[in-house]
Amino acid sequence: MSRSFWFAAGAGAAVYTMVRVRRAAEILTADGLADRLSAVRLGARLVREEIAQGKAEAETDLRRRLGVAPPGTPLELTARATHDDPAPPRGPAGQEGTI
């Protein structure tokens, strides 16, 4: 039994080593490096898009909380909205005038 165990262990180690060497060789080819580079570019683009979306959501939320008109809104609408609502904004503790 000892010889068959060591034979199987050696064969398994050889198969494992061959698979790892093939993967390493594929990574180091021109196509493999191009795939890695395109994956990094895609990841960077996705991160940029997520950051831009988060910034836009945070700005919208902040403008809503402060009662400021979004960019691109005509000044007449902004002035009309501030004159129609004479009550000062309420803060987190319900105190008038604190934001």
N, CA, C and O atoms as a MOPAC input file, in Angstrom:
PM7 MOZYME 1SCF
protein

 N      0.80900 1    -1.17300 1     0.00000 1
 C      0.00000 1     0.00000 1     0.00000 1
 C      0.86800 1     1.25900 1     0.00000 1
 O      0.46500 1     2.27400 1    -0.56800 1
 N      1.98300 1     1.22000 1     0.58700 1
 C      2.84700 1     2.38000 1     0.68600 1
 C      3.30900 1     2.84500 1    -0.69500 1
 O      3.35000 1     4.04500 1    -0.96900 1
 N      3.65100 1     1.90200 1    -1.55200 1
 C      4.12100 1     2.28500 1    -2.88300 1
 C      3.00900 1     2.90900 1    -3.71000 1
 O      3.24600 1     3.89200 1    -4.41200 1
 N      1.80900 1     2.36400 1    -3.64300 1
 C      0.69300 1     2.92500 1    -4.41500 1
 C      0.31500 1     4.32200 1    -3.90100 1
 O     -0.06200 1     5.19100 1    -4.68700 1
 N      0.41600 1     4.53500 1    -2.58900 1
 C      0.13300 1     5.85500 1    -2.02300 1
 C      1.11900 1     6.88700 1    -2.56100 1
 O      0.71500 1     7.96400 1    -2.99800 1
 N      2.40700 1     6.56300 1    -2.53000 1
 C      3.41800 1     7.49700 1    -2.98600 1
 C      3.34600 1     7.71300 1    -4.49300 1
 O      3.64500 1     8.80300 1    -4.98000 1
 N      2.95100 1     6.68200 1    -5.23000 1
 C      2.76400 1     6.84000 1    -6.67000 1
 C      1.63100 1     7.83100 1    -6.93900 1
 O      1.78000 1     8.72700 1    -7.76900 1
 N      0.50000 1     7.67800 1    -6.24600 1
 C     -0.64100 1     8.58000 1    -6.42300 1
 C     -0.28800 1    10.00000 1    -5.98000 1
 O     -0.68600 1    10.97100 1    -6.62400 1
 N      0.45000 1    10.11700 1    -4.89100 1
 C      0.85400 1    11.44400 1    -4.41300 1
 C      1.77400 1    12.11500 1    -5.42700 1
 O      1.63100 1    13.31100 1    -5.68100 1
 N      2.69400 1    11.39100 1    -6.00000 1
 C      3.60100 1    11.94200 1    -7.00900 1
 C      2.86400 1    12.34200 1    -8.27200 1
 O      3.13600 1    13.39600 1    -8.84800 1
 N      1.92300 1    11.50100 1    -8.70700 1
 C      1.14000 1    11.82100 1    -9.90600 1
 C      0.27900 1    13.06100 1    -9.66600 1
 O      0.15500 1    13.91300 1   -10.54600 1
 N     -0.30600 1    13.16000 1    -8.48900 1
 C     -1.11400 1    14.34700 1    -8.15800 1
 C     -0.27700 1    15.60900 1    -8.11700 1
 O     -0.70000 1    16.65800 1    -8.60300 1
 N      0.90900 1    15.51200 1    -7.54000 1
 C      1.79900 1    16.67200 1    -7.48200 1
 C      2.24100 1    17.08100 1    -8.88200 1
 O      2.35300 1    18.27100 1    -9.17600 1
 N      2.49100 1    16.10100 1    -9.74500 1
 C      2.89900 1    16.41100 1   -11.11200 1
 C      1.76900 1    17.10900 1   -11.87500 1
 O      2.01600 1    18.08600 1   -12.58200 1
 N      0.55500 1    16.62700 1   -11.74400 1
 C     -0.59200 1    17.24400 1   -12.42300 1
 C     -0.79100 1    18.67100 1   -11.91100 1
 O     -1.01000 1    19.59200 1   -12.69800 1
 N     -0.71500 1    18.84900 1   -10.59100 1
 C     -0.87900 1    20.17100 1    -9.98600 1
 C      0.19000 1    21.13700 1   -10.51200 1
 O     -0.11600 1    22.28000 1   -10.85100 1
 N      1.41900 1    20.68100 1   -10.57600 1
 C      2.51400 1    21.51500 1   -11.04700 1
 C      2.33600 1    21.88100 1   -12.51500 1
 O      2.59100 1    23.02000 1   -12.90500 1
 N      1.90300 1    20.92900 1   -13.32600 1
 C      1.69600 1    21.19900 1   -14.74700 1
 C      0.59800 1    22.24800 1   -14.94800 1
 O      0.73100 1    23.13800 1   -15.78900 1
 N     -0.47100 1    22.14100 1   -14.18500 1
 C     -1.57000 1    23.11000 1   -14.31500 1
 C     -1.08800 1    24.50200 1   -13.92000 1
 O     -1.39300 1    25.48000 1   -14.60300 1
 N     -0.34000 1    24.60000 1   -12.82600 1
 C      0.15700 1    25.90200 1   -12.36800 1
 C      1.12600 1    26.51100 1   -13.38000 1
 O      1.08000 1    27.71600 1   -13.62700 1
 N      1.99800 1    25.69900 1   -13.96400 1
 C      2.95500 1    26.19900 1   -14.95100 1
 C      2.22800 1    26.67200 1   -16.19900 1
 O      2.59600 1    27.70000 1   -16.76900 1
 N      1.20400 1    25.94800 1   -16.63800 1
 C      0.44200 1    26.36600 1   -17.81200 1
 C     -0.24800 1    27.70300 1   -17.56800 1
 O     -0.24300 1    28.57700 1   -18.43500 1
 N     -0.83900 1    27.86000 1   -16.39200 1
 C     -1.50200 1    29.13300 1   -16.06200 1
 C     -0.49500 1    30.27800 1   -16.02600 1
 O     -0.77600 1    31.35900 1   -16.54300 1
 N      0.65300 1    30.06200 1   -15.43200 1
 C      1.68200 1    31.10000 1   -15.37500 1
 C      2.17100 1    31.44500 1   -16.78000 1
 O      2.38900 1    32.61600 1   -17.08800 1
 N      2.34300 1    30.44200 1   -17.63100 1
 C      2.79700 1    30.69200 1   -18.99800 1
 C      1.74100 1    31.46700 1   -19.77800 1
 O      2.08500 1    32.34200 1   -20.57400 1
 N      0.46600 1    31.16400 1   -19.56700 1
 C     -0.61000 1    31.87300 1   -20.26700 1
 C     -0.66900 1    33.32700 1   -19.81400 1
 O     -0.92200 1    34.21600 1   -20.62800 1
 N     -0.44300 1    33.57800 1   -18.54900 1
 C     -0.47400 1    34.94500 1   -18.02800 1
 C      0.65600 1    35.77100 1   -18.64100 1
 O      0.47100 1    36.95700 1   -18.91600 1
 N      1.80700 1    35.17000 1   -18.85600 1
 C      2.97000 1    35.89600 1   -19.34500 1
 C      3.02100 1    36.03700 1   -20.86100 1
 O      3.96600 1    36.62800 1   -21.38300 1
 N      2.03800 1    35.51300 1   -21.57800 1
 C      1.99100 1    35.71400 1   -23.03000 1
 C      1.44000 1    37.10500 1   -23.32600 1
 O      0.93000 1    37.77900 1   -22.43200 1
 N      1.54400 1    37.52600 1   -24.56800 1
 C      1.04400 1    38.85000 1   -24.96400 1
 C     -0.47000 1    38.93700 1   -24.76200 1
 O     -0.97700 1    39.94800 1   -24.27800 1
 N     -1.18400 1    37.88100 1   -25.13300 1
 C     -2.64200 1    37.89200 1   -24.95700 1
 C     -3.02200 1    37.90200 1   -23.47300 1
 O     -3.96300 1    38.58600 1   -23.07200 1
 N     -2.29200 1    37.14900 1   -22.67700 1
 C     -2.57300 1    37.11000 1   -21.24500 1
 C     -2.34000 1    38.45500 1   -20.58100 1
 O     -3.13300 1    38.89200 1   -19.74700 1
 N     -1.24200 1    39.11500 1   -20.95600 1
 C     -0.96200 1    40.43700 1   -20.40600 1
 C     -1.98800 1    41.46300 1   -20.87500 1
 O     -2.38700 1    42.34300 1   -20.11300 1
 N     -2.41600 1    41.34500 1   -22.14400 1
 C     -3.43800 1    42.25700 1   -22.66500 1
 C     -4.76200 1    42.05900 1   -21.91500 1
 O     -5.46300 1    43.02600 1   -21.61900 1
 N     -5.09300 1    40.80700 1   -21.61300 1
 C     -6.31400 1    40.53700 1   -20.84600 1
 C     -6.22900 1    41.15400 1   -19.45600 1
 O     -7.19500 1    41.75000 1   -18.98100 1
 N     -5.09100 1    41.01500 1   -18.80700 1
 C     -4.90600 1    41.59100 1   -17.46800 1
 C     -5.01500 1    43.11900 1   -17.51500 1
 O     -5.64600 1    43.73400 1   -16.65500 1
 N     -4.39700 1    43.71300 1   -18.52200 1
 C     -4.43300 1    45.15800 1   -18.65400 1
 C     -5.85000 1    45.65800 1   -18.92200 1
 O     -6.26700 1    46.66900 1   -18.35700 1
 N     -6.58200 1    44.96700 1   -19.76700 1
 C     -7.96100 1    45.38200 1   -20.04100 1
 C     -8.83800 1    45.21100 1   -18.79700 1
 O     -9.76000 1    45.99600 1   -18.57600 1
 N     -8.55600 1    44.19600 1   -17.99200 1
 C     -9.31000 1    44.01700 1   -16.75000 1
 C     -9.03100 1    45.15600 1   -15.76700 1
 O     -9.94000 1    45.61900 1   -15.07700 1
 N     -7.78400 1    45.60500 1   -15.70300 1
 C     -7.43400 1    46.73100 1   -14.82800 1
 C     -8.12700 1    48.00100 1   -15.31800 1
 O     -8.65100 1    48.76900 1   -14.51100 1
 N     -8.13500 1    48.22500 1   -16.62100 1
 C     -8.81200 1    49.40200 1   -17.17700 1
 C    -10.30600 1    49.37200 1   -16.87100 1
 O    -10.89000 1    50.38500 1   -16.48600 1
 N    -10.91300 1    48.21400 1   -17.04500 1
 C    -12.33800 1    48.08200 1   -16.76300 1
 C    -12.61400 1    48.36000 1   -15.28700 1
 O    -13.56900 1    49.06200 1   -14.95500 1
 N    -11.79500 1    47.81900 1   -14.41400 1
 C    -11.96600 1    48.06200 1   -12.98800 1
 C    -11.83300 1    49.53100 1   -12.63400 1
 O    -12.60100 1    50.04900 1   -11.82400 1
 N    -10.86200 1    50.20800 1   -13.23700 1
 C    -10.67000 1    51.63800 1   -12.98000 1
 C    -11.86000 1    52.44700 1   -13.48400 1
 O    -12.29000 1    53.39600 1   -12.82900 1
 N    -12.39000 1    52.07200 1   -14.64500 1
 C    -13.55300 1    52.77800 1   -15.18500 1
 C    -14.76600 1    52.59400 1   -14.28500 1
 O    -15.50600 1    53.54500 1   -14.03500 1
 N    -14.97200 1    51.37700 1   -13.79900 1
 C    -16.10400 1    51.12200 1   -12.90900 1
 C    -15.97400 1    51.90400 1   -11.60400 1
 O    -16.96500 1    52.41700 1   -11.08400 1
 N    -14.76500 1    51.99500 1   -11.08000 1
 C    -14.55100 1    52.76200 1    -9.84600 1
 C    -14.83900 1    54.23800 1   -10.09400 1
 O    -15.49000 1    54.88700 1    -9.27500 1
 N    -14.35600 1    54.77900 1   -11.22600 1
 C    -14.62800 1    56.18200 1   -11.55100 1
 C    -16.12400 1    56.44200 1   -11.66300 1
 O    -16.61700 1    57.45100 1   -11.15800 1
 N    -16.85300 1    55.53800 1   -12.32200 1
 C    -18.30000 1    55.71300 1   -12.47700 1
 C    -19.00800 1    55.66200 1   -11.13100 1
 O    -19.91900 1    56.45100 1   -10.87900 1
 N    -18.59700 1    54.73900 1   -10.26300 1
 C    -19.20800 1    54.64200 1    -8.93200 1
 C    -18.95400 1    55.90400 1    -8.11800 1
 O    -19.85200 1    56.39400 1    -7.43400 1
 N    -17.72900 1    56.43300 1    -8.19000 1
 C    -17.40300 1    57.65500 1    -7.45500 1
 C    -18.21900 1    58.82600 1    -7.98800 1
 O    -18.75300 1    59.61300 1    -7.20600 1
 N    -18.32200 1    58.95200 1    -9.30900 1
 C    -19.09700 1    60.04600 1    -9.90000 1
 C    -20.56600 1    59.94300 1    -9.50700 1
 O    -21.20300 1    60.95200 1    -9.20300 1
 N    -21.10000 1    58.73200 1    -9.51500 1
 C    -22.50300 1    58.54800 1    -9.12700 1
 C    -22.69800 1    58.89900 1    -7.65300 1
 O    -23.68400 1    59.54500 1    -7.29900 1
 N    -21.78300 1    58.48800 1    -6.80400 1
 C    -21.88700 1    58.81300 1    -5.38000 1
 C    -21.78800 1    60.30700 1    -5.13100 1
 O    -22.51000 1    60.84600 1    -4.29300 1
 N    -20.89000 1    60.98900 1    -5.85900 1
 C    -20.77100 1    62.43700 1    -5.70800 1
 C    -22.05400 1    63.13600 1    -6.13800 1
 O    -22.50200 1    64.07300 1    -5.47700 1
 N    -22.65200 1    62.68500 1    -7.24800 1
 C    -23.88800 1    63.29800 1    -7.72900 1
 C    -25.02200 1    63.08000 1    -6.73200 1
 O    -25.80300 1    63.99400 1    -6.46700 1
 N    -25.11400 1    61.87500 1    -6.18300 1
 C    -26.15900 1    61.59900 1    -5.18900 1
 C    -25.95200 1    62.42800 1    -3.93000 1
 O    -26.91300 1    62.94300 1    -3.35800 1
 N    -24.69700 1    62.55900 1    -3.49400 1
 C    -24.42300 1    63.34900 1    -2.29800 1
 C    -24.73700 1    64.82600 1    -2.54000 1
 O    -25.27900 1    65.49400 1    -1.65900 1
 N    -24.40200 1    65.34100 1    -3.72400 1
 C    -24.69600 1    66.73400 1    -4.02800 1
 C    -26.19800 1    66.96700 1    -4.08100 1
 O    -26.68900 1    67.97000 1    -3.56300 1
 N    -26.93300 1    66.05000 1    -4.70300 1
 C    -28.38400 1    66.17800 1    -4.77300 1
 C    -28.99100 1    66.15000 1    -3.37900 1
 O    -29.87500 1    66.94800 1    -3.07000 1
 N    -28.52700 1    65.24400 1    -2.54400 1
 C    -29.03800 1    65.14500 1    -1.18300 1
 C    -28.72300 1    66.41300 1    -0.39400 1
 O    -29.57600 1    66.92600 1     0.33100 1
 N    -27.50800 1    66.91200 1    -0.53500 1
 C    -27.12000 1    68.13000 1     0.18500 1
 C    -27.93400 1    69.32600 1    -0.29400 1
 O    -28.38900 1    70.12700 1     0.52300 1
 N    -28.12300 1    69.45800 1    -1.59800 1
 C    -28.93500 1    70.56000 1    -2.12800 1
 C    -30.37200 1    70.45500 1    -1.64100 1
 O    -31.00000 1    71.47000 1    -1.34300 1
 N    -30.90100 1    69.23200 1    -1.55800 1
 C    -32.26200 1    69.05300 1    -1.06700 1
 C    -32.35500 1    69.46300 1     0.39700 1
 O    -33.30000 1    70.14200 1     0.79900 1
 N    -31.36500 1    69.04400 1     1.19600 1
 C    -31.39100 1    69.38800 1     2.62200 1
 C    -31.22300 1    70.88200 1     2.86000 1
 O    -31.82900 1    71.43500 1     3.77800 1
 N    -30.40400 1    71.54000 1     2.04000 1
 C    -30.16900 1    72.97000 1     2.22000 1
 C    -31.22400 1    73.82900 1     1.53400 1
 O    -31.29800 1    75.03300 1     1.77800 1
 N    -32.03000 1    73.22600 1     0.68800 1
 C    -33.05600 1    73.98000 1    -0.02500 1
 C    -32.49300 1    74.82000 1    -1.14400 1
 O    -33.07300 1    75.85000 1    -1.48700 1
 N    -31.39000 1    74.41800 1    -1.71600 1
 C    -30.75200 1    75.13700 1    -2.81300 1
 C    -31.22200 1    74.51700 1    -4.12100 1
 O    -31.35200 1    73.29800 1    -4.23500 1
 N    -31.47100 1    75.36200 1    -5.09100 1
 C    -31.93700 1    74.86900 1    -6.39000 1
 C    -30.82500 1    74.11300 1    -7.08600 1
 O    -29.65500 1    74.47800 1    -6.96900 1
 N    -31.17800 1    73.06000 1    -7.81200 1
 C    -30.15500 1    72.32500 1    -8.56400 1
 C    -29.58100 1    73.18900 1    -9.67500 1
 O    -30.23800 1    74.12200 1   -10.13700 1
 N    -28.36400 1    72.88900 1   -10.10600 1
 C    -27.76000 1    73.68500 1   -11.17700 1
 C    -28.57800 1    73.59100 1   -12.45400 1
 O    -29.11800 1    72.53400 1   -12.78100 1
 N    -28.66500 1    74.69900 1   -13.16900 1
 C    -29.43000 1    74.71700 1   -14.41500 1
 C    -30.85100 1    75.18900 1   -14.22700 1
 O    -31.58000 1    75.32700 1   -15.20900 1
 N    -31.28000 1    75.44700 1   -12.98100 1
 C    -32.63200 1    75.93000 1   -12.72800 1
 C    -32.65200 1    77.43800 1   -12.97100 1
 O    -31.76500 1    78.14800 1   -12.49700 1
 N    -33.65700 1    77.94000 1   -13.70900 1
 C    -33.72200 1    79.39600 1   -13.93400 1
 C    -33.84800 1    80.15000 1   -12.61600 1
 O    -34.45500 1    79.65800 1   -11.66500 1
 N    -33.27400 1    81.33900 1   -12.56600 1
 C    -33.29600 1    82.13700 1   -11.34200 1
 C    -34.70800 1    82.54500 1   -10.94500 1
 O    -34.99300 1    82.69500 1    -9.75700 1
 N    -35.60500 1    82.72700 1   -11.92700 1
 C    -36.97300 1    83.11900 1   -11.59100 1
 C    -37.65900 1    82.04000 1   -10.74800 1
 O    -38.37200 1    82.34800 1    -9.79300 1
 N    -37.43800 1    80.78300 1   -11.10700 1
 C    -38.04500 1    79.69100 1   -10.34300 1
 C    -37.46100 1    79.61800 1    -8.94300 1
 O    -38.17800 1    79.34100 1    -7.98200 1
 N    -36.15600 1    79.86500 1    -8.82500 1
 C    -35.50700 1    79.83000 1    -7.52300 1
 C    -36.01900 1    80.95800 1    -6.65000 1
 O    -36.31900 1    80.74000 1    -5.47600 1
 N    -36.12700 1    82.16500 1    -7.20200 1
 C    -36.61400 1    83.30900 1    -6.42900 1
 C    -38.05800 1    83.10700 1    -6.02800 1
 O    -38.43500 1    83.42900 1    -4.90100 1
 N    -38.88300 1    82.57600 1    -6.93400 1
 C    -40.28400 1    82.33700 1    -6.63900 1
 C    -40.42500 1    81.29600 1    -5.53000 1
 O    -41.27700 1    81.43000 1    -4.65100 1
 N    -39.59600 1    80.26900 1    -5.57400 1
 C    -39.67500 1    79.21800 1    -4.55900 1
 C    -39.27500 1    79.75600 1    -3.19000 1
 O    -39.84600 1    79.33300 1    -2.18500 1
 N    -38.32000 1    80.66800 1    -3.11800 1
 C    -37.91100 1    81.19300 1    -1.82000 1
 C    -38.92400 1    82.19100 1    -1.28400 1
 O    -39.06400 1    82.31500 1    -0.06700 1
 N    -39.64800 1    82.92000 1    -2.16400 1
 C    -40.64500 1    83.87400 1    -1.68800 1
 C    -41.94300 1    83.18800 1    -1.30500 1
 O    -42.67000 1    83.69200 1    -0.44900 1
 N    -42.25000 1    82.06700 1    -1.90700 1
 C    -43.48100 1    81.35700 1    -1.57200 1
 C    -43.38600 1    80.65800 1    -0.23000 1
 O    -44.41800 1    80.40600 1     0.39200 1
 N    -42.19600 1    80.33500 1     0.23900 1
 C    -42.01700 1    79.60700 1     1.49300 1
 C    -41.29000 1    80.51200 1     2.48900 1
 O    -40.06300 1    80.47000 1     2.58000 1
 N    -42.04400 1    81.33800 1     3.24400 1
 C    -41.38800 1    82.28000 1     4.14500 1
 C    -40.79900 1    81.63700 1     5.39400 1
 O    -40.02000 1    82.28400 1     6.09400 1
 N    -41.14200 1    80.39200 1     5.69900 1
 C    -40.64700 1    79.74900 1     6.92300 1
 C    -39.17100 1    79.41300 1     6.76700 1
 O    -38.76200 1    78.88000 1     5.73600 1
 N    -38.36500 1    79.72200 1     7.78600 1
 C    -36.94000 1    79.36400 1     7.70900 1
 C    -36.76900 1    77.85500 1     7.81900 1
 O    -37.62100 1    77.17500 1     8.39300 1
 N    -35.68900 1    77.33000 1     7.28200 1
 C    -35.47800 1    75.87800 1     7.37300 1
 C    -35.27900 1    75.44800 1     8.82100 1
 O    -34.75900 1    76.20100 1     9.64300 1
 N    -35.69200 1    74.25400 1     9.10800 1
 C    -35.55100 1    73.71700 1    10.46300 1
 C    -34.33200 1    72.81500 1    10.51900 1
 O    -34.04000 1    72.08300 1     9.57300 1
 N    -33.63300 1    72.87500 1    11.62800 1
 C    -32.42900 1    72.06400 1    11.82500 1
 C    -32.78600 1    70.68200 1    12.32200 1
 O    -33.96900 1    70.35300 1    12.41600 1
 N    -31.81000 1    69.87100 1    12.63800 1
 C    -32.04400 1    68.48900 1    13.07000 1
 C    -32.78500 1    68.40100 1    14.40900 1
 O    -33.49400 1    67.42700 1    14.66000 1
 N    -32.62400 1    69.42400 1    15.27800 1
 C    -33.29700 1    69.37600 1    16.57800 1
 C    -34.62300 1    70.11900 1    16.54600 1
 O    -35.23200 1    70.32700 1    17.59600 1
 N    -35.09000 1    70.52900 1    15.35600 1
 C    -36.33500 1    71.25200 1    15.25200 1
 C    -36.18800 1    72.72300 1    15.55000 1
 O    -37.19200 1    73.42500 1    15.67300 1
 N    -34.97600 1    73.21300 1    15.67000 1
 C    -34.73600 1    74.62400 1    15.95300 1
 C    -34.75300 1    75.39200 1    14.63900 1
 O    -34.16700 1    74.96700 1    13.64300 1
 N    -35.42600 1    76.51500 1    14.65600 1
 C    -35.51600 1    77.32000 1    13.44100 1
 C    -34.19800 1    78.01000 1    13.15300 1
 O    -33.50100 1    78.46400 1    14.06100 1
 N    -33.86900 1    78.07900 1    11.87500 1
 C    -32.69100 1    78.81400 1    11.46200 1
 C    -31.39100 1    78.03900 1    11.52300 1
 O    -30.36800 1    78.54100 1    11.05800 1
 N    -31.38700 1    76.82200 1    12.08300 1
 C    -30.14800 1    76.04200 1    12.11400 1
 C    -30.22900 1    74.95700 1    11.06200 1
 O    -31.27100 1    74.33500 1    10.85300 1
 N    -29.12800 1    74.75300 1    10.42200 1
 C    -29.10800 1    73.71600 1     9.37700 1
 C    -28.02500 1    72.72900 1     9.70600 1
 O    -27.82200 1    71.76600 1     8.96600 1

